[in-house]
């Protein structure tokens, strides 16, 4: 049997590492976040100038929405975001209205329930304070499109049935975060708990850019706008796009929260 020279053997080991274990090493994922491996997002609506598909790079996403107790720590560390101190430019009059006080949650805001009545500005500030950012629409939609057992939720009949049930039922008192079933990526509560802010919420369909026209008139979008939709049967996506298109950055409402994302 022919012997292999020690140096040649070492080179083989290094090559195996480069092509194997080293190249496939998983990135470090912060505690409480989940690695989303990226993929292709197909927008529900787009103008002729928009890309048909958007490539989403791998990123990390919070497994759960931000809770009242987590947001309380944020306002304790950042007094200018307390209810009595926040500037009206950055949050409407209903900002944290369900809290008992500036630094007191009270019975209407259970610690483990998702924080709501927060503006886009406040959500963005929280994310920056936490060393994170808000997810983009493409990142959020790509993650939320996953079913329980498949990255493509359209192939998961149980998920599609639950999704339609959630979006067609009246809102119930908020459960604690994590009460929903996790999806293929290991993320919970993307559906069925609260709506969530995204970084670019104002790019939704009713803007002039999205429609390919030159102006912004929020009264012009109607049912006929669905004709150009990617999937006219995706009722849940219509609901999300319709809701986002109705928002302004200072809005604070009872069923709108957020979660954070982070680059790798």
PANUKOL-451900 format. One record per residue (C-alpha): residue number from 0; x, y, z. Coordinates in Angstrom, 3 decimals, always signed. Each point is the difference from the previous one (the first is absolute). Example, Ala and Ser with C-alpha at 12.3 -4.5 7.8 and 13.67 -1.06 7.14 Angstrom:
BEGIN
<bado i="0" u="+12.300" v="-4.500" w="+7.800"/>
<bado i="1" u="+1.370" v="+3.440" w="-0.660"/>
# end
This chain:
BEGIN
<bado i="0" u="+0.000" v="+0.000" w="+0.000"/>
<bado i="1" u="+1.406" v="+3.389" w="-1.025"/>
<bado i="2" u="+0.620" v="+2.404" w="+2.899"/>
<bado i="3" u="-1.352" v="+3.565" w="-0.080"/>
<bado i="4" u="+2.536" v="+2.702" w="+0.813"/>
<bado i="5" u="-0.920" v="+1.831" w="+3.291"/>
<bado i="6" u="-0.038" v="+3.413" w="-1.700"/>
<bado i="7" u="-2.282" v="-1.235" w="-2.769"/>
<bado i="8" u="-2.266" v="-1.555" w="+2.629"/>
<bado i="9" u="-0.194" v="+3.347" w="+1.813"/>
<bado i="10" u="-0.953" v="+1.779" w="-3.199"/>
<bado i="11" u="-2.761" v="-2.527" w="-0.570"/>
<bado i="12" u="-1.372" v="+0.684" w="+3.490"/>
<bado i="13" u="+0.014" v="+3.768" w="-0.623"/>
<bado i="14" u="-1.720" v="-0.471" w="-3.356"/>
<bado i="15" u="-2.647" v="-2.180" w="+1.590"/>
<bado i="16" u="-0.626" v="+2.709" w="+2.602"/>
<bado i="17" u="-0.310" v="+2.711" w="-2.620"/>
<bado i="18" u="-2.450" v="-2.018" w="-2.048"/>
<bado i="19" u="-1.823" v="-1.556" w="+2.913"/>
<bado i="20" u="-0.343" v="+1.032" w="+3.629"/>
<bado i="21" u="+1.529" v="+3.455" w="-0.214"/>
<bado i="22" u="-2.061" v="+1.051" w="-3.007"/>
<bado i="23" u="-3.232" v="-1.291" w="+1.530"/>
<bado i="24" u="+0.473" v="+1.452" w="+3.475"/>
<bado i="25" u="-3.221" v="+1.567" w="+1.294"/>
<bado i="26" u="+0.208" v="+3.700" w="+0.907"/>
<bado i="27" u="-0.491" v="+1.095" w="+3.585"/>
<bado i="28" u="-3.656" v="+0.768" w="+0.684"/>
<bado i="29" u="-0.797" v="+2.350" w="+2.935"/>
<bado i="30" u="-2.076" v="-1.384" w="+2.857"/>
<bado i="31" u="-3.710" v="+0.266" w="-0.697"/>
<bado i="32" u="+0.500" v="+0.286" w="-3.746"/>
<bado i="33" u="-0.335" v="-2.503" w="-2.811"/>
<bado i="34" u="+2.131" v="-0.358" w="-3.108"/>
<bado i="35" u="-2.014" v="+0.501" w="-3.177"/>
<bado i="36" u="+1.955" v="-1.455" w="-2.884"/>
<bado i="37" u="-1.326" v="+2.496" w="-2.531"/>
<bado i="38" u="-1.708" v="-0.725" w="-3.288"/>
<bado i="39" u="-2.062" v="+1.625" w="-2.696"/>
<bado i="40" u="-2.871" v="+2.339" w="+0.831"/>
<bado i="41" u="-2.606" v="+0.635" w="-2.680"/>
<bado i="42" u="-1.828" v="+3.295" w="+0.708"/>
<bado i="43" u="-3.774" v="-0.106" w="+0.088"/>
<bado i="44" u="-0.155" v="+3.176" w="-2.073"/>
<bado i="45" u="+2.592" v="+1.731" w="-2.137"/>
<bado i="46" u="+0.252" v="+2.577" w="-2.737"/>
<bado i="47" u="+1.594" v="-0.702" w="-3.362"/>
<bado i="48" u="+3.181" v="+1.611" w="+1.354"/>
<bado i="49" u="+0.210" v="-2.293" w="+3.038"/>
<bado i="50" u="+1.839" v="-3.291" w="+0.144"/>
<bado i="51" u="-2.190" v="-3.074" w="-0.376"/>
<bado i="52" u="+1.957" v="-1.724" w="+2.751"/>
<bado i="53" u="+2.093" v="+1.257" w="+2.905"/>
<bado i="54" u="+2.902" v="-2.052" w="+1.307"/>
<bado i="55" u="+0.084" v="+0.018" w="+3.805"/>
<bado i="56" u="+3.391" v="-0.628" w="+1.571"/>
<bado i="57" u="+0.305" v="-2.134" w="+3.152"/>
<bado i="58" u="-0.831" v="+1.958" w="+3.151"/>
<bado i="59" u="-1.117" v="-0.465" w="+3.602"/>
<bado i="60" u="-3.536" v="+0.679" w="+1.208"/>
<bado i="61" u="-1.415" v="+0.104" w="+3.507"/>
<bado i="62" u="-1.785" v="-3.227" w="+0.791"/>
<bado i="63" u="-2.729" v="+1.961" w="+1.790"/>
<bado i="64" u="-1.529" v="+3.496" w="-0.159"/>
<bado i="65" u="+1.332" v="+2.594" w="+2.455"/>
<bado i="66" u="-1.917" v="-0.168" w="+3.294"/>
<bado i="67" u="-1.244" v="+2.654" w="+2.404"/>
<bado i="68" u="+2.677" v="-0.882" w="+2.533"/>
<bado i="69" u="+2.746" v="+0.273" w="-2.614"/>
<bado i="70" u="-1.293" v="+3.352" w="-1.189"/>
<bado i="71" u="-0.199" v="+1.166" w="+3.621"/>
<bado i="72" u="+3.748" v="-0.557" w="+0.333"/>
<bado i="73" u="+0.468" v="+2.124" w="-3.127"/>
<bado i="74" u="-1.971" v="+2.974" w="+1.314"/>
<bado i="75" u="+1.734" v="-0.300" w="+3.393"/>
<bado i="76" u="+3.340" v="+0.360" w="-1.791"/>
<bado i="77" u="-1.283" v="+2.658" w="-2.390"/>
<bado i="78" u="-2.252" v="+2.450" w="+1.903"/>
<bado i="79" u="-0.803" v="+2.029" w="-3.128"/>
<bado i="80" u="-2.059" v="-2.994" w="-1.172"/>
<bado i="81" u="-2.143" v="-0.056" w="+3.132"/>
<bado i="82" u="-3.669" v="+0.721" w="-0.610"/>
<bado i="83" u="-0.045" v="+3.433" w="+1.611"/>
<bado i="84" u="+3.246" v="+1.094" w="-1.662"/>
<bado i="85" u="-0.187" v="-1.241" w="-3.565"/>
<bado i="86" u="-0.377" v="+2.660" w="-2.688"/>
<bado i="87" u="-3.281" v="-0.123" w="-1.910"/>
<bado i="88" u="+1.956" v="+0.069" w="-3.244"/>
<bado i="89" u="+1.244" v="-3.513" w="+0.789"/>
<bado i="90" u="-3.050" v="-1.583" w="+1.625"/>
<bado i="91" u="-3.714" v="+0.755" w="-0.018"/>
<bado i="92" u="-2.117" v="+0.790" w="+3.036"/>
<bado i="93" u="-0.772" v="-3.691" w="+0.564"/>
<bado i="94" u="+3.658" v="-0.954" w="+0.508"/>
<bado i="95" u="+0.124" v="-2.661" w="+2.770"/>
<bado i="96" u="-3.484" v="+1.013" w="+1.097"/>
<bado i="97" u="-0.664" v="-3.443" w="+1.501"/>
<bado i="98" u="+2.876" v="+0.330" w="+2.476"/>
<bado i="99" u="-0.863" v="+1.160" w="+3.514"/>
<bado i="100" u="+2.740" v="+2.620" w="-0.043"/>
<bado i="101" u="+3.321" v="+1.002" w="-1.507"/>
<bado i="102" u="+1.776" v="-2.868" w="+1.760"/>
<bado i="103" u="-2.921" v="-2.155" w="+1.103"/>
<bado i="104" u="-1.609" v="-2.632" w="-2.192"/>
<bado i="105" u="-3.237" v="-0.619" w="+1.896"/>
<bado i="106" u="-2.764" v="-2.571" w="-0.608"/>
<bado i="107" u="-0.606" v="+0.983" w="-3.635"/>
<bado i="108" u="+3.606" v="-0.693" w="-0.995"/>
<bado i="109" u="+1.143" v="-3.442" w="+1.215"/>
<bado i="110" u="+3.803" v="-0.267" w="+0.035"/>
<bado i="111" u="+0.128" v="-2.910" w="-2.473"/>
<bado i="112" u="-2.580" v="+1.372" w="-2.416"/>
<bado i="113" u="+1.285" v="+1.688" w="-3.171"/>
<bado i="114" u="+0.474" v="+3.729" w="+0.383"/>
<bado i="115" u="-2.507" v="+1.962" w="-2.065"/>
<bado i="116" u="-0.985" v="+3.671" w="-0.285"/>
<bado i="117" u="+3.534" v="+0.707" w="-1.225"/>
<bado i="118" u="+0.912" v="+2.093" w="-3.028"/>
<bado i="119" u="+2.397" v="-0.912" w="-2.790"/>
<bado i="120" u="+2.433" v="+2.563" w="+1.393"/>
<bado i="121" u="-0.136" v="-1.609" w="+3.447"/>
<bado i="122" u="+0.414" v="-3.503" w="-1.426"/>
<bado i="123" u="+2.976" v="+1.154" w="-2.066"/>
<bado i="124" u="+1.572" v="+1.693" w="+3.036"/>
<bado i="125" u="-0.448" v="-3.161" w="+2.081"/>
<bado i="126" u="+1.651" v="-2.099" w="-2.687"/>
<bado i="127" u="+2.989" v="+2.335" w="-0.189"/>
<bado i="128" u="+0.304" v="+0.012" w="+3.800"/>
<bado i="129" u="+0.033" v="-3.811" w="-0.071"/>
<bado i="130" u="+2.696" v="-0.051" w="-2.694"/>
<bado i="131" u="-2.461" v="-1.206" w="-2.593"/>
<bado i="132" u="-2.322" v="+1.447" w="-2.672"/>
<bado i="133" u="-3.519" v="-0.468" w="-1.279"/>
<bado i="134" u="-0.424" v="-2.698" w="-2.669"/>
<bado i="135" u="-0.758" v="+1.084" w="-3.541"/>
<bado i="136" u="-3.283" v="-0.927" w="-1.625"/>
<bado i="137" u="+1.818" v="-2.566" w="-2.142"/>
<bado i="138" u="+1.655" v="-1.600" w="+3.042"/>
<bado i="139" u="-3.220" v="-0.070" w="+2.033"/>
<bado i="140" u="-2.131" v="-1.362" w="-2.836"/>
<bado i="141" u="+2.566" v="-2.630" w="-0.955"/>
<bado i="142" u="+0.120" v="-1.270" w="+3.588"/>
<bado i="143" u="-3.760" v="+0.178" w="+0.491"/>
<bado i="144" u="-0.606" v="-1.932" w="-3.227"/>
<bado i="145" u="+1.412" v="-3.144" w="+1.592"/>
<bado i="146" u="-2.367" v="-2.659" w="+1.225"/>
<bado i="147" u="+0.461" v="-2.259" w="+2.992"/>
<bado i="148" u="+2.085" v="-2.537" w="-1.853"/>
<bado i="149" u="+0.977" v="+1.646" w="-3.270"/>
<bado i="150" u="+1.679" v="+3.290" w="-0.952"/>
<bado i="151" u="-2.787" v="+0.364" w="-2.552"/>
<bado i="152" u="-3.216" v="+0.239" w="+1.997"/>
<bado i="153" u="-2.058" v="-0.465" w="-3.160"/>
<bado i="154" u="+0.949" v="-3.681" w="+0.206"/>
<bado i="155" u="-1.153" v="-0.302" w="+3.621"/>
<bado i="156" u="-3.762" v="-0.570" w="+0.031"/>
<bado i="157" u="-0.265" v="+0.209" w="+3.797"/>
<bado i="158" u="+1.819" v="+3.332" w="+0.071"/>
<bado i="159" u="-2.178" v="+1.462" w="-2.761"/>
<bado i="160" u="-3.148" v="-1.077" w="+1.830"/>
<bado i="161" u="+1.183" v="+1.583" w="+3.257"/>
<bado i="162" u="+1.095" v="+3.146" w="-1.816"/>
<bado i="163" u="-3.432" v="+0.581" w="-1.507"/>
<bado i="164" u="-1.643" v="-0.674" w="+3.363"/>
<bado i="165" u="+2.218" v="+2.591" w="+1.720"/>
<bado i="166" u="-0.598" v="+2.709" w="-2.566"/>
<bado i="167" u="-3.746" v="-0.561" w="-0.195"/>
<bado i="168" u="-0.702" v="+0.015" w="+3.750"/>
<bado i="169" u="-0.608" v="+2.914" w="+2.349"/>
<bado i="170" u="+2.932" v="+1.100" w="+2.108"/>
<bado i="171" u="+0.199" v="-1.625" w="+3.417"/>
<bado i="172" u="+1.726" v="+1.288" w="+3.163"/>
<bado i="173" u="+3.739" v="-0.197" w="-0.564"/>
<bado i="174" u="+1.698" v="-3.229" w="+1.003"/>
<bado i="175" u="+3.525" v="-0.094" w="+1.281"/>
<bado i="176" u="+2.710" v="-0.172" w="-2.639"/>
<bado i="177" u="+0.985" v="-3.518" w="-0.915"/>
<bado i="178" u="-3.531" v="-1.319" w="+0.329"/>
<bado i="179" u="-0.173" v="-0.639" w="-3.734"/>
<bado i="180" u="+1.492" v="-2.937" w="-1.839"/>
<bado i="181" u="+3.518" v="+0.502" w="-1.392"/>
<bado i="182" u="+0.511" v="-0.088" w="-3.724"/>
<bado i="183" u="+2.576" v="-1.778" w="-2.164"/>
<bado i="184" u="+2.717" v="+2.491" w="+1.019"/>
<bado i="185" u="-0.781" v="-0.225" w="+3.717"/>
<bado i="186" u="-1.730" v="+3.409" w="+0.142"/>
<bado i="187" u="-3.252" v="+0.463" w="+1.954"/>
<bado i="188" u="-2.978" v="+2.357" w="-0.124"/>
<bado i="189" u="+0.547" v="+1.451" w="-3.469"/>
<bado i="190" u="-3.703" v="-0.636" w="-0.526"/>
<bado i="191" u="-2.888" v="-0.030" w="+2.414"/>
<bado i="192" u="+1.260" v="+2.324" w="+2.743"/>
<bado i="193" u="+0.681" v="+3.593" w="-1.173"/>
<bado i="194" u="+0.927" v="+1.830" w="-3.185"/>
<bado i="195" u="+3.674" v="+0.959" w="-0.103"/>
<bado i="196" u="+1.906" v="+3.064" w="-1.170"/>
<bado i="197" u="+2.573" v="-0.446" w="-2.746"/>
<bado i="198" u="+2.777" v="+2.407" w="-0.901"/>
<bado i="199" u="-1.441" v="+0.947" w="-3.387"/>
<bado i="200" u="-3.723" v="-0.209" w="+0.773"/>
<bado i="201" u="-0.638" v="+3.127" w="-2.076"/>
<bado i="202" u="+0.963" v="-1.738" w="-3.242"/>
<bado i="203" u="-3.286" v="-1.913" w="-0.042"/>
<bado i="204" u="-2.251" v="-0.001" w="-2.998"/>
<bado i="205" u="-1.885" v="+3.303" w="+0.236"/>
<bado i="206" u="+3.052" v="+2.181" w="-0.375"/>
<bado i="207" u="+0.679" v="+1.619" w="-3.312"/>
<bado i="208" u="+3.263" v="-1.889" w="-0.367"/>
<bado i="209" u="-1.673" v="-3.364" w="+0.473"/>
<bado i="210" u="-2.760" v="+0.788" w="-2.502"/>
<bado i="211" u="+2.364" v="+1.419" w="-2.570"/>
<bado i="212" u="-1.710" v="+3.404" w="-0.063"/>
<bado i="213" u="+1.326" v="+3.359" w="+1.104"/>
<bado i="214" u="-2.162" v="+0.893" w="+2.965"/>
<bado i="215" u="-1.271" v="-1.273" w="+3.308"/>
<bado i="216" u="-3.728" v="-0.219" w="+0.500"/>
<bado i="217" u="-1.078" v="-2.501" w="+2.617"/>
<bado i="218" u="-3.580" v="+0.095" w="-1.278"/>
<bado i="219" u="+0.744" v="-1.466" w="-3.423"/>
<bado i="220" u="+0.768" v="-3.616" w="+0.804"/>
<bado i="221" u="-3.034" v="-2.248" w="-0.262"/>
<bado i="222" u="-0.898" v="-3.601" w="-0.743"/>
<bado i="223" u="+1.135" v="+0.230" w="-3.623"/>
<bado i="224" u="+3.528" v="+0.491" w="+1.265"/>
<bado i="225" u="+0.045" v="-3.697" w="+0.796"/>
<bado i="226" u="+0.087" v="-0.876" w="-3.690"/>
<bado i="227" u="+3.772" v="+0.366" w="-0.142"/>
<bado i="228" u="+0.646" v="-1.818" w="+3.258"/>
<bado i="229" u="+2.448" v="-2.903" w="+0.012"/>
<bado i="230" u="-2.624" v="-2.301" w="+1.513"/>
<bado i="231" u="-3.622" v="+1.167" w="+0.012"/>
<bado i="232" u="-0.880" v="-2.816" w="+2.414"/>
<bado i="233" u="+2.437" v="+1.103" w="+2.711"/>
<bado i="234" u="-2.601" v="+1.608" w="+2.238"/>
<bado i="235" u="+2.375" v="+0.353" w="+2.955"/>
<bado i="236" u="+2.585" v="+1.880" w="-2.065"/>
<bado i="237" u="-2.697" v="+2.435" w="-1.196"/>
<bado i="238" u="-0.886" v="+0.637" w="+3.643"/>
<bado i="239" u="+3.625" v="+0.729" w="+0.919"/>
<bado i="240" u="+0.622" v="+2.281" w="-2.953"/>
<bado i="241" u="-3.267" v="+1.827" w="+0.585"/>
<bado i="242" u="+0.850" v="+0.552" w="+3.658"/>
<bado i="243" u="+3.538" v="+1.198" w="-0.687"/>
<bado i="244" u="-1.204" v="+2.406" w="-2.645"/>
<bado i="245" u="-2.322" v="+1.629" w="+2.548"/>
<bado i="246" u="+2.768" v="+0.763" w="+2.489"/>
<bado i="247" u="+1.914" v="+3.128" w="+0.842"/>
<bado i="248" u="+3.252" v="-0.160" w="+1.921"/>
<bado i="249" u="-1.417" v="+1.629" w="+3.141"/>
<bado i="250" u="-3.018" v="-2.336" w="+0.228"/>
<bado i="251" u="-0.416" v="-1.882" w="+3.279"/>
<bado i="252" u="-2.817" v="-2.551" w="-0.040"/>
<bado i="253" u="-1.118" v="-2.883" w="+2.171"/>
<bado i="254" u="+0.920" v="-2.841" w="-2.367"/>
<bado i="255" u="+3.331" v="+1.157" w="-1.433"/>
<bado i="256" u="+3.332" v="-1.066" w="+1.487"/>
<bado i="257" u="+3.384" v="-0.971" w="-1.400"/>
<bado i="258" u="+2.999" v="-2.283" w="+0.170"/>
<bado i="259" u="+3.629" v="+0.643" w="-0.955"/>
<bado i="260" u="+2.426" v="-1.295" w="-2.594"/>
<bado i="261" u="+3.782" v="+0.012" w="-0.167"/>
<bado i="262" u="+2.560" v="-0.385" w="-2.754"/>
<bado i="263" u="+2.422" v="-2.913" w="+0.179"/>
# end
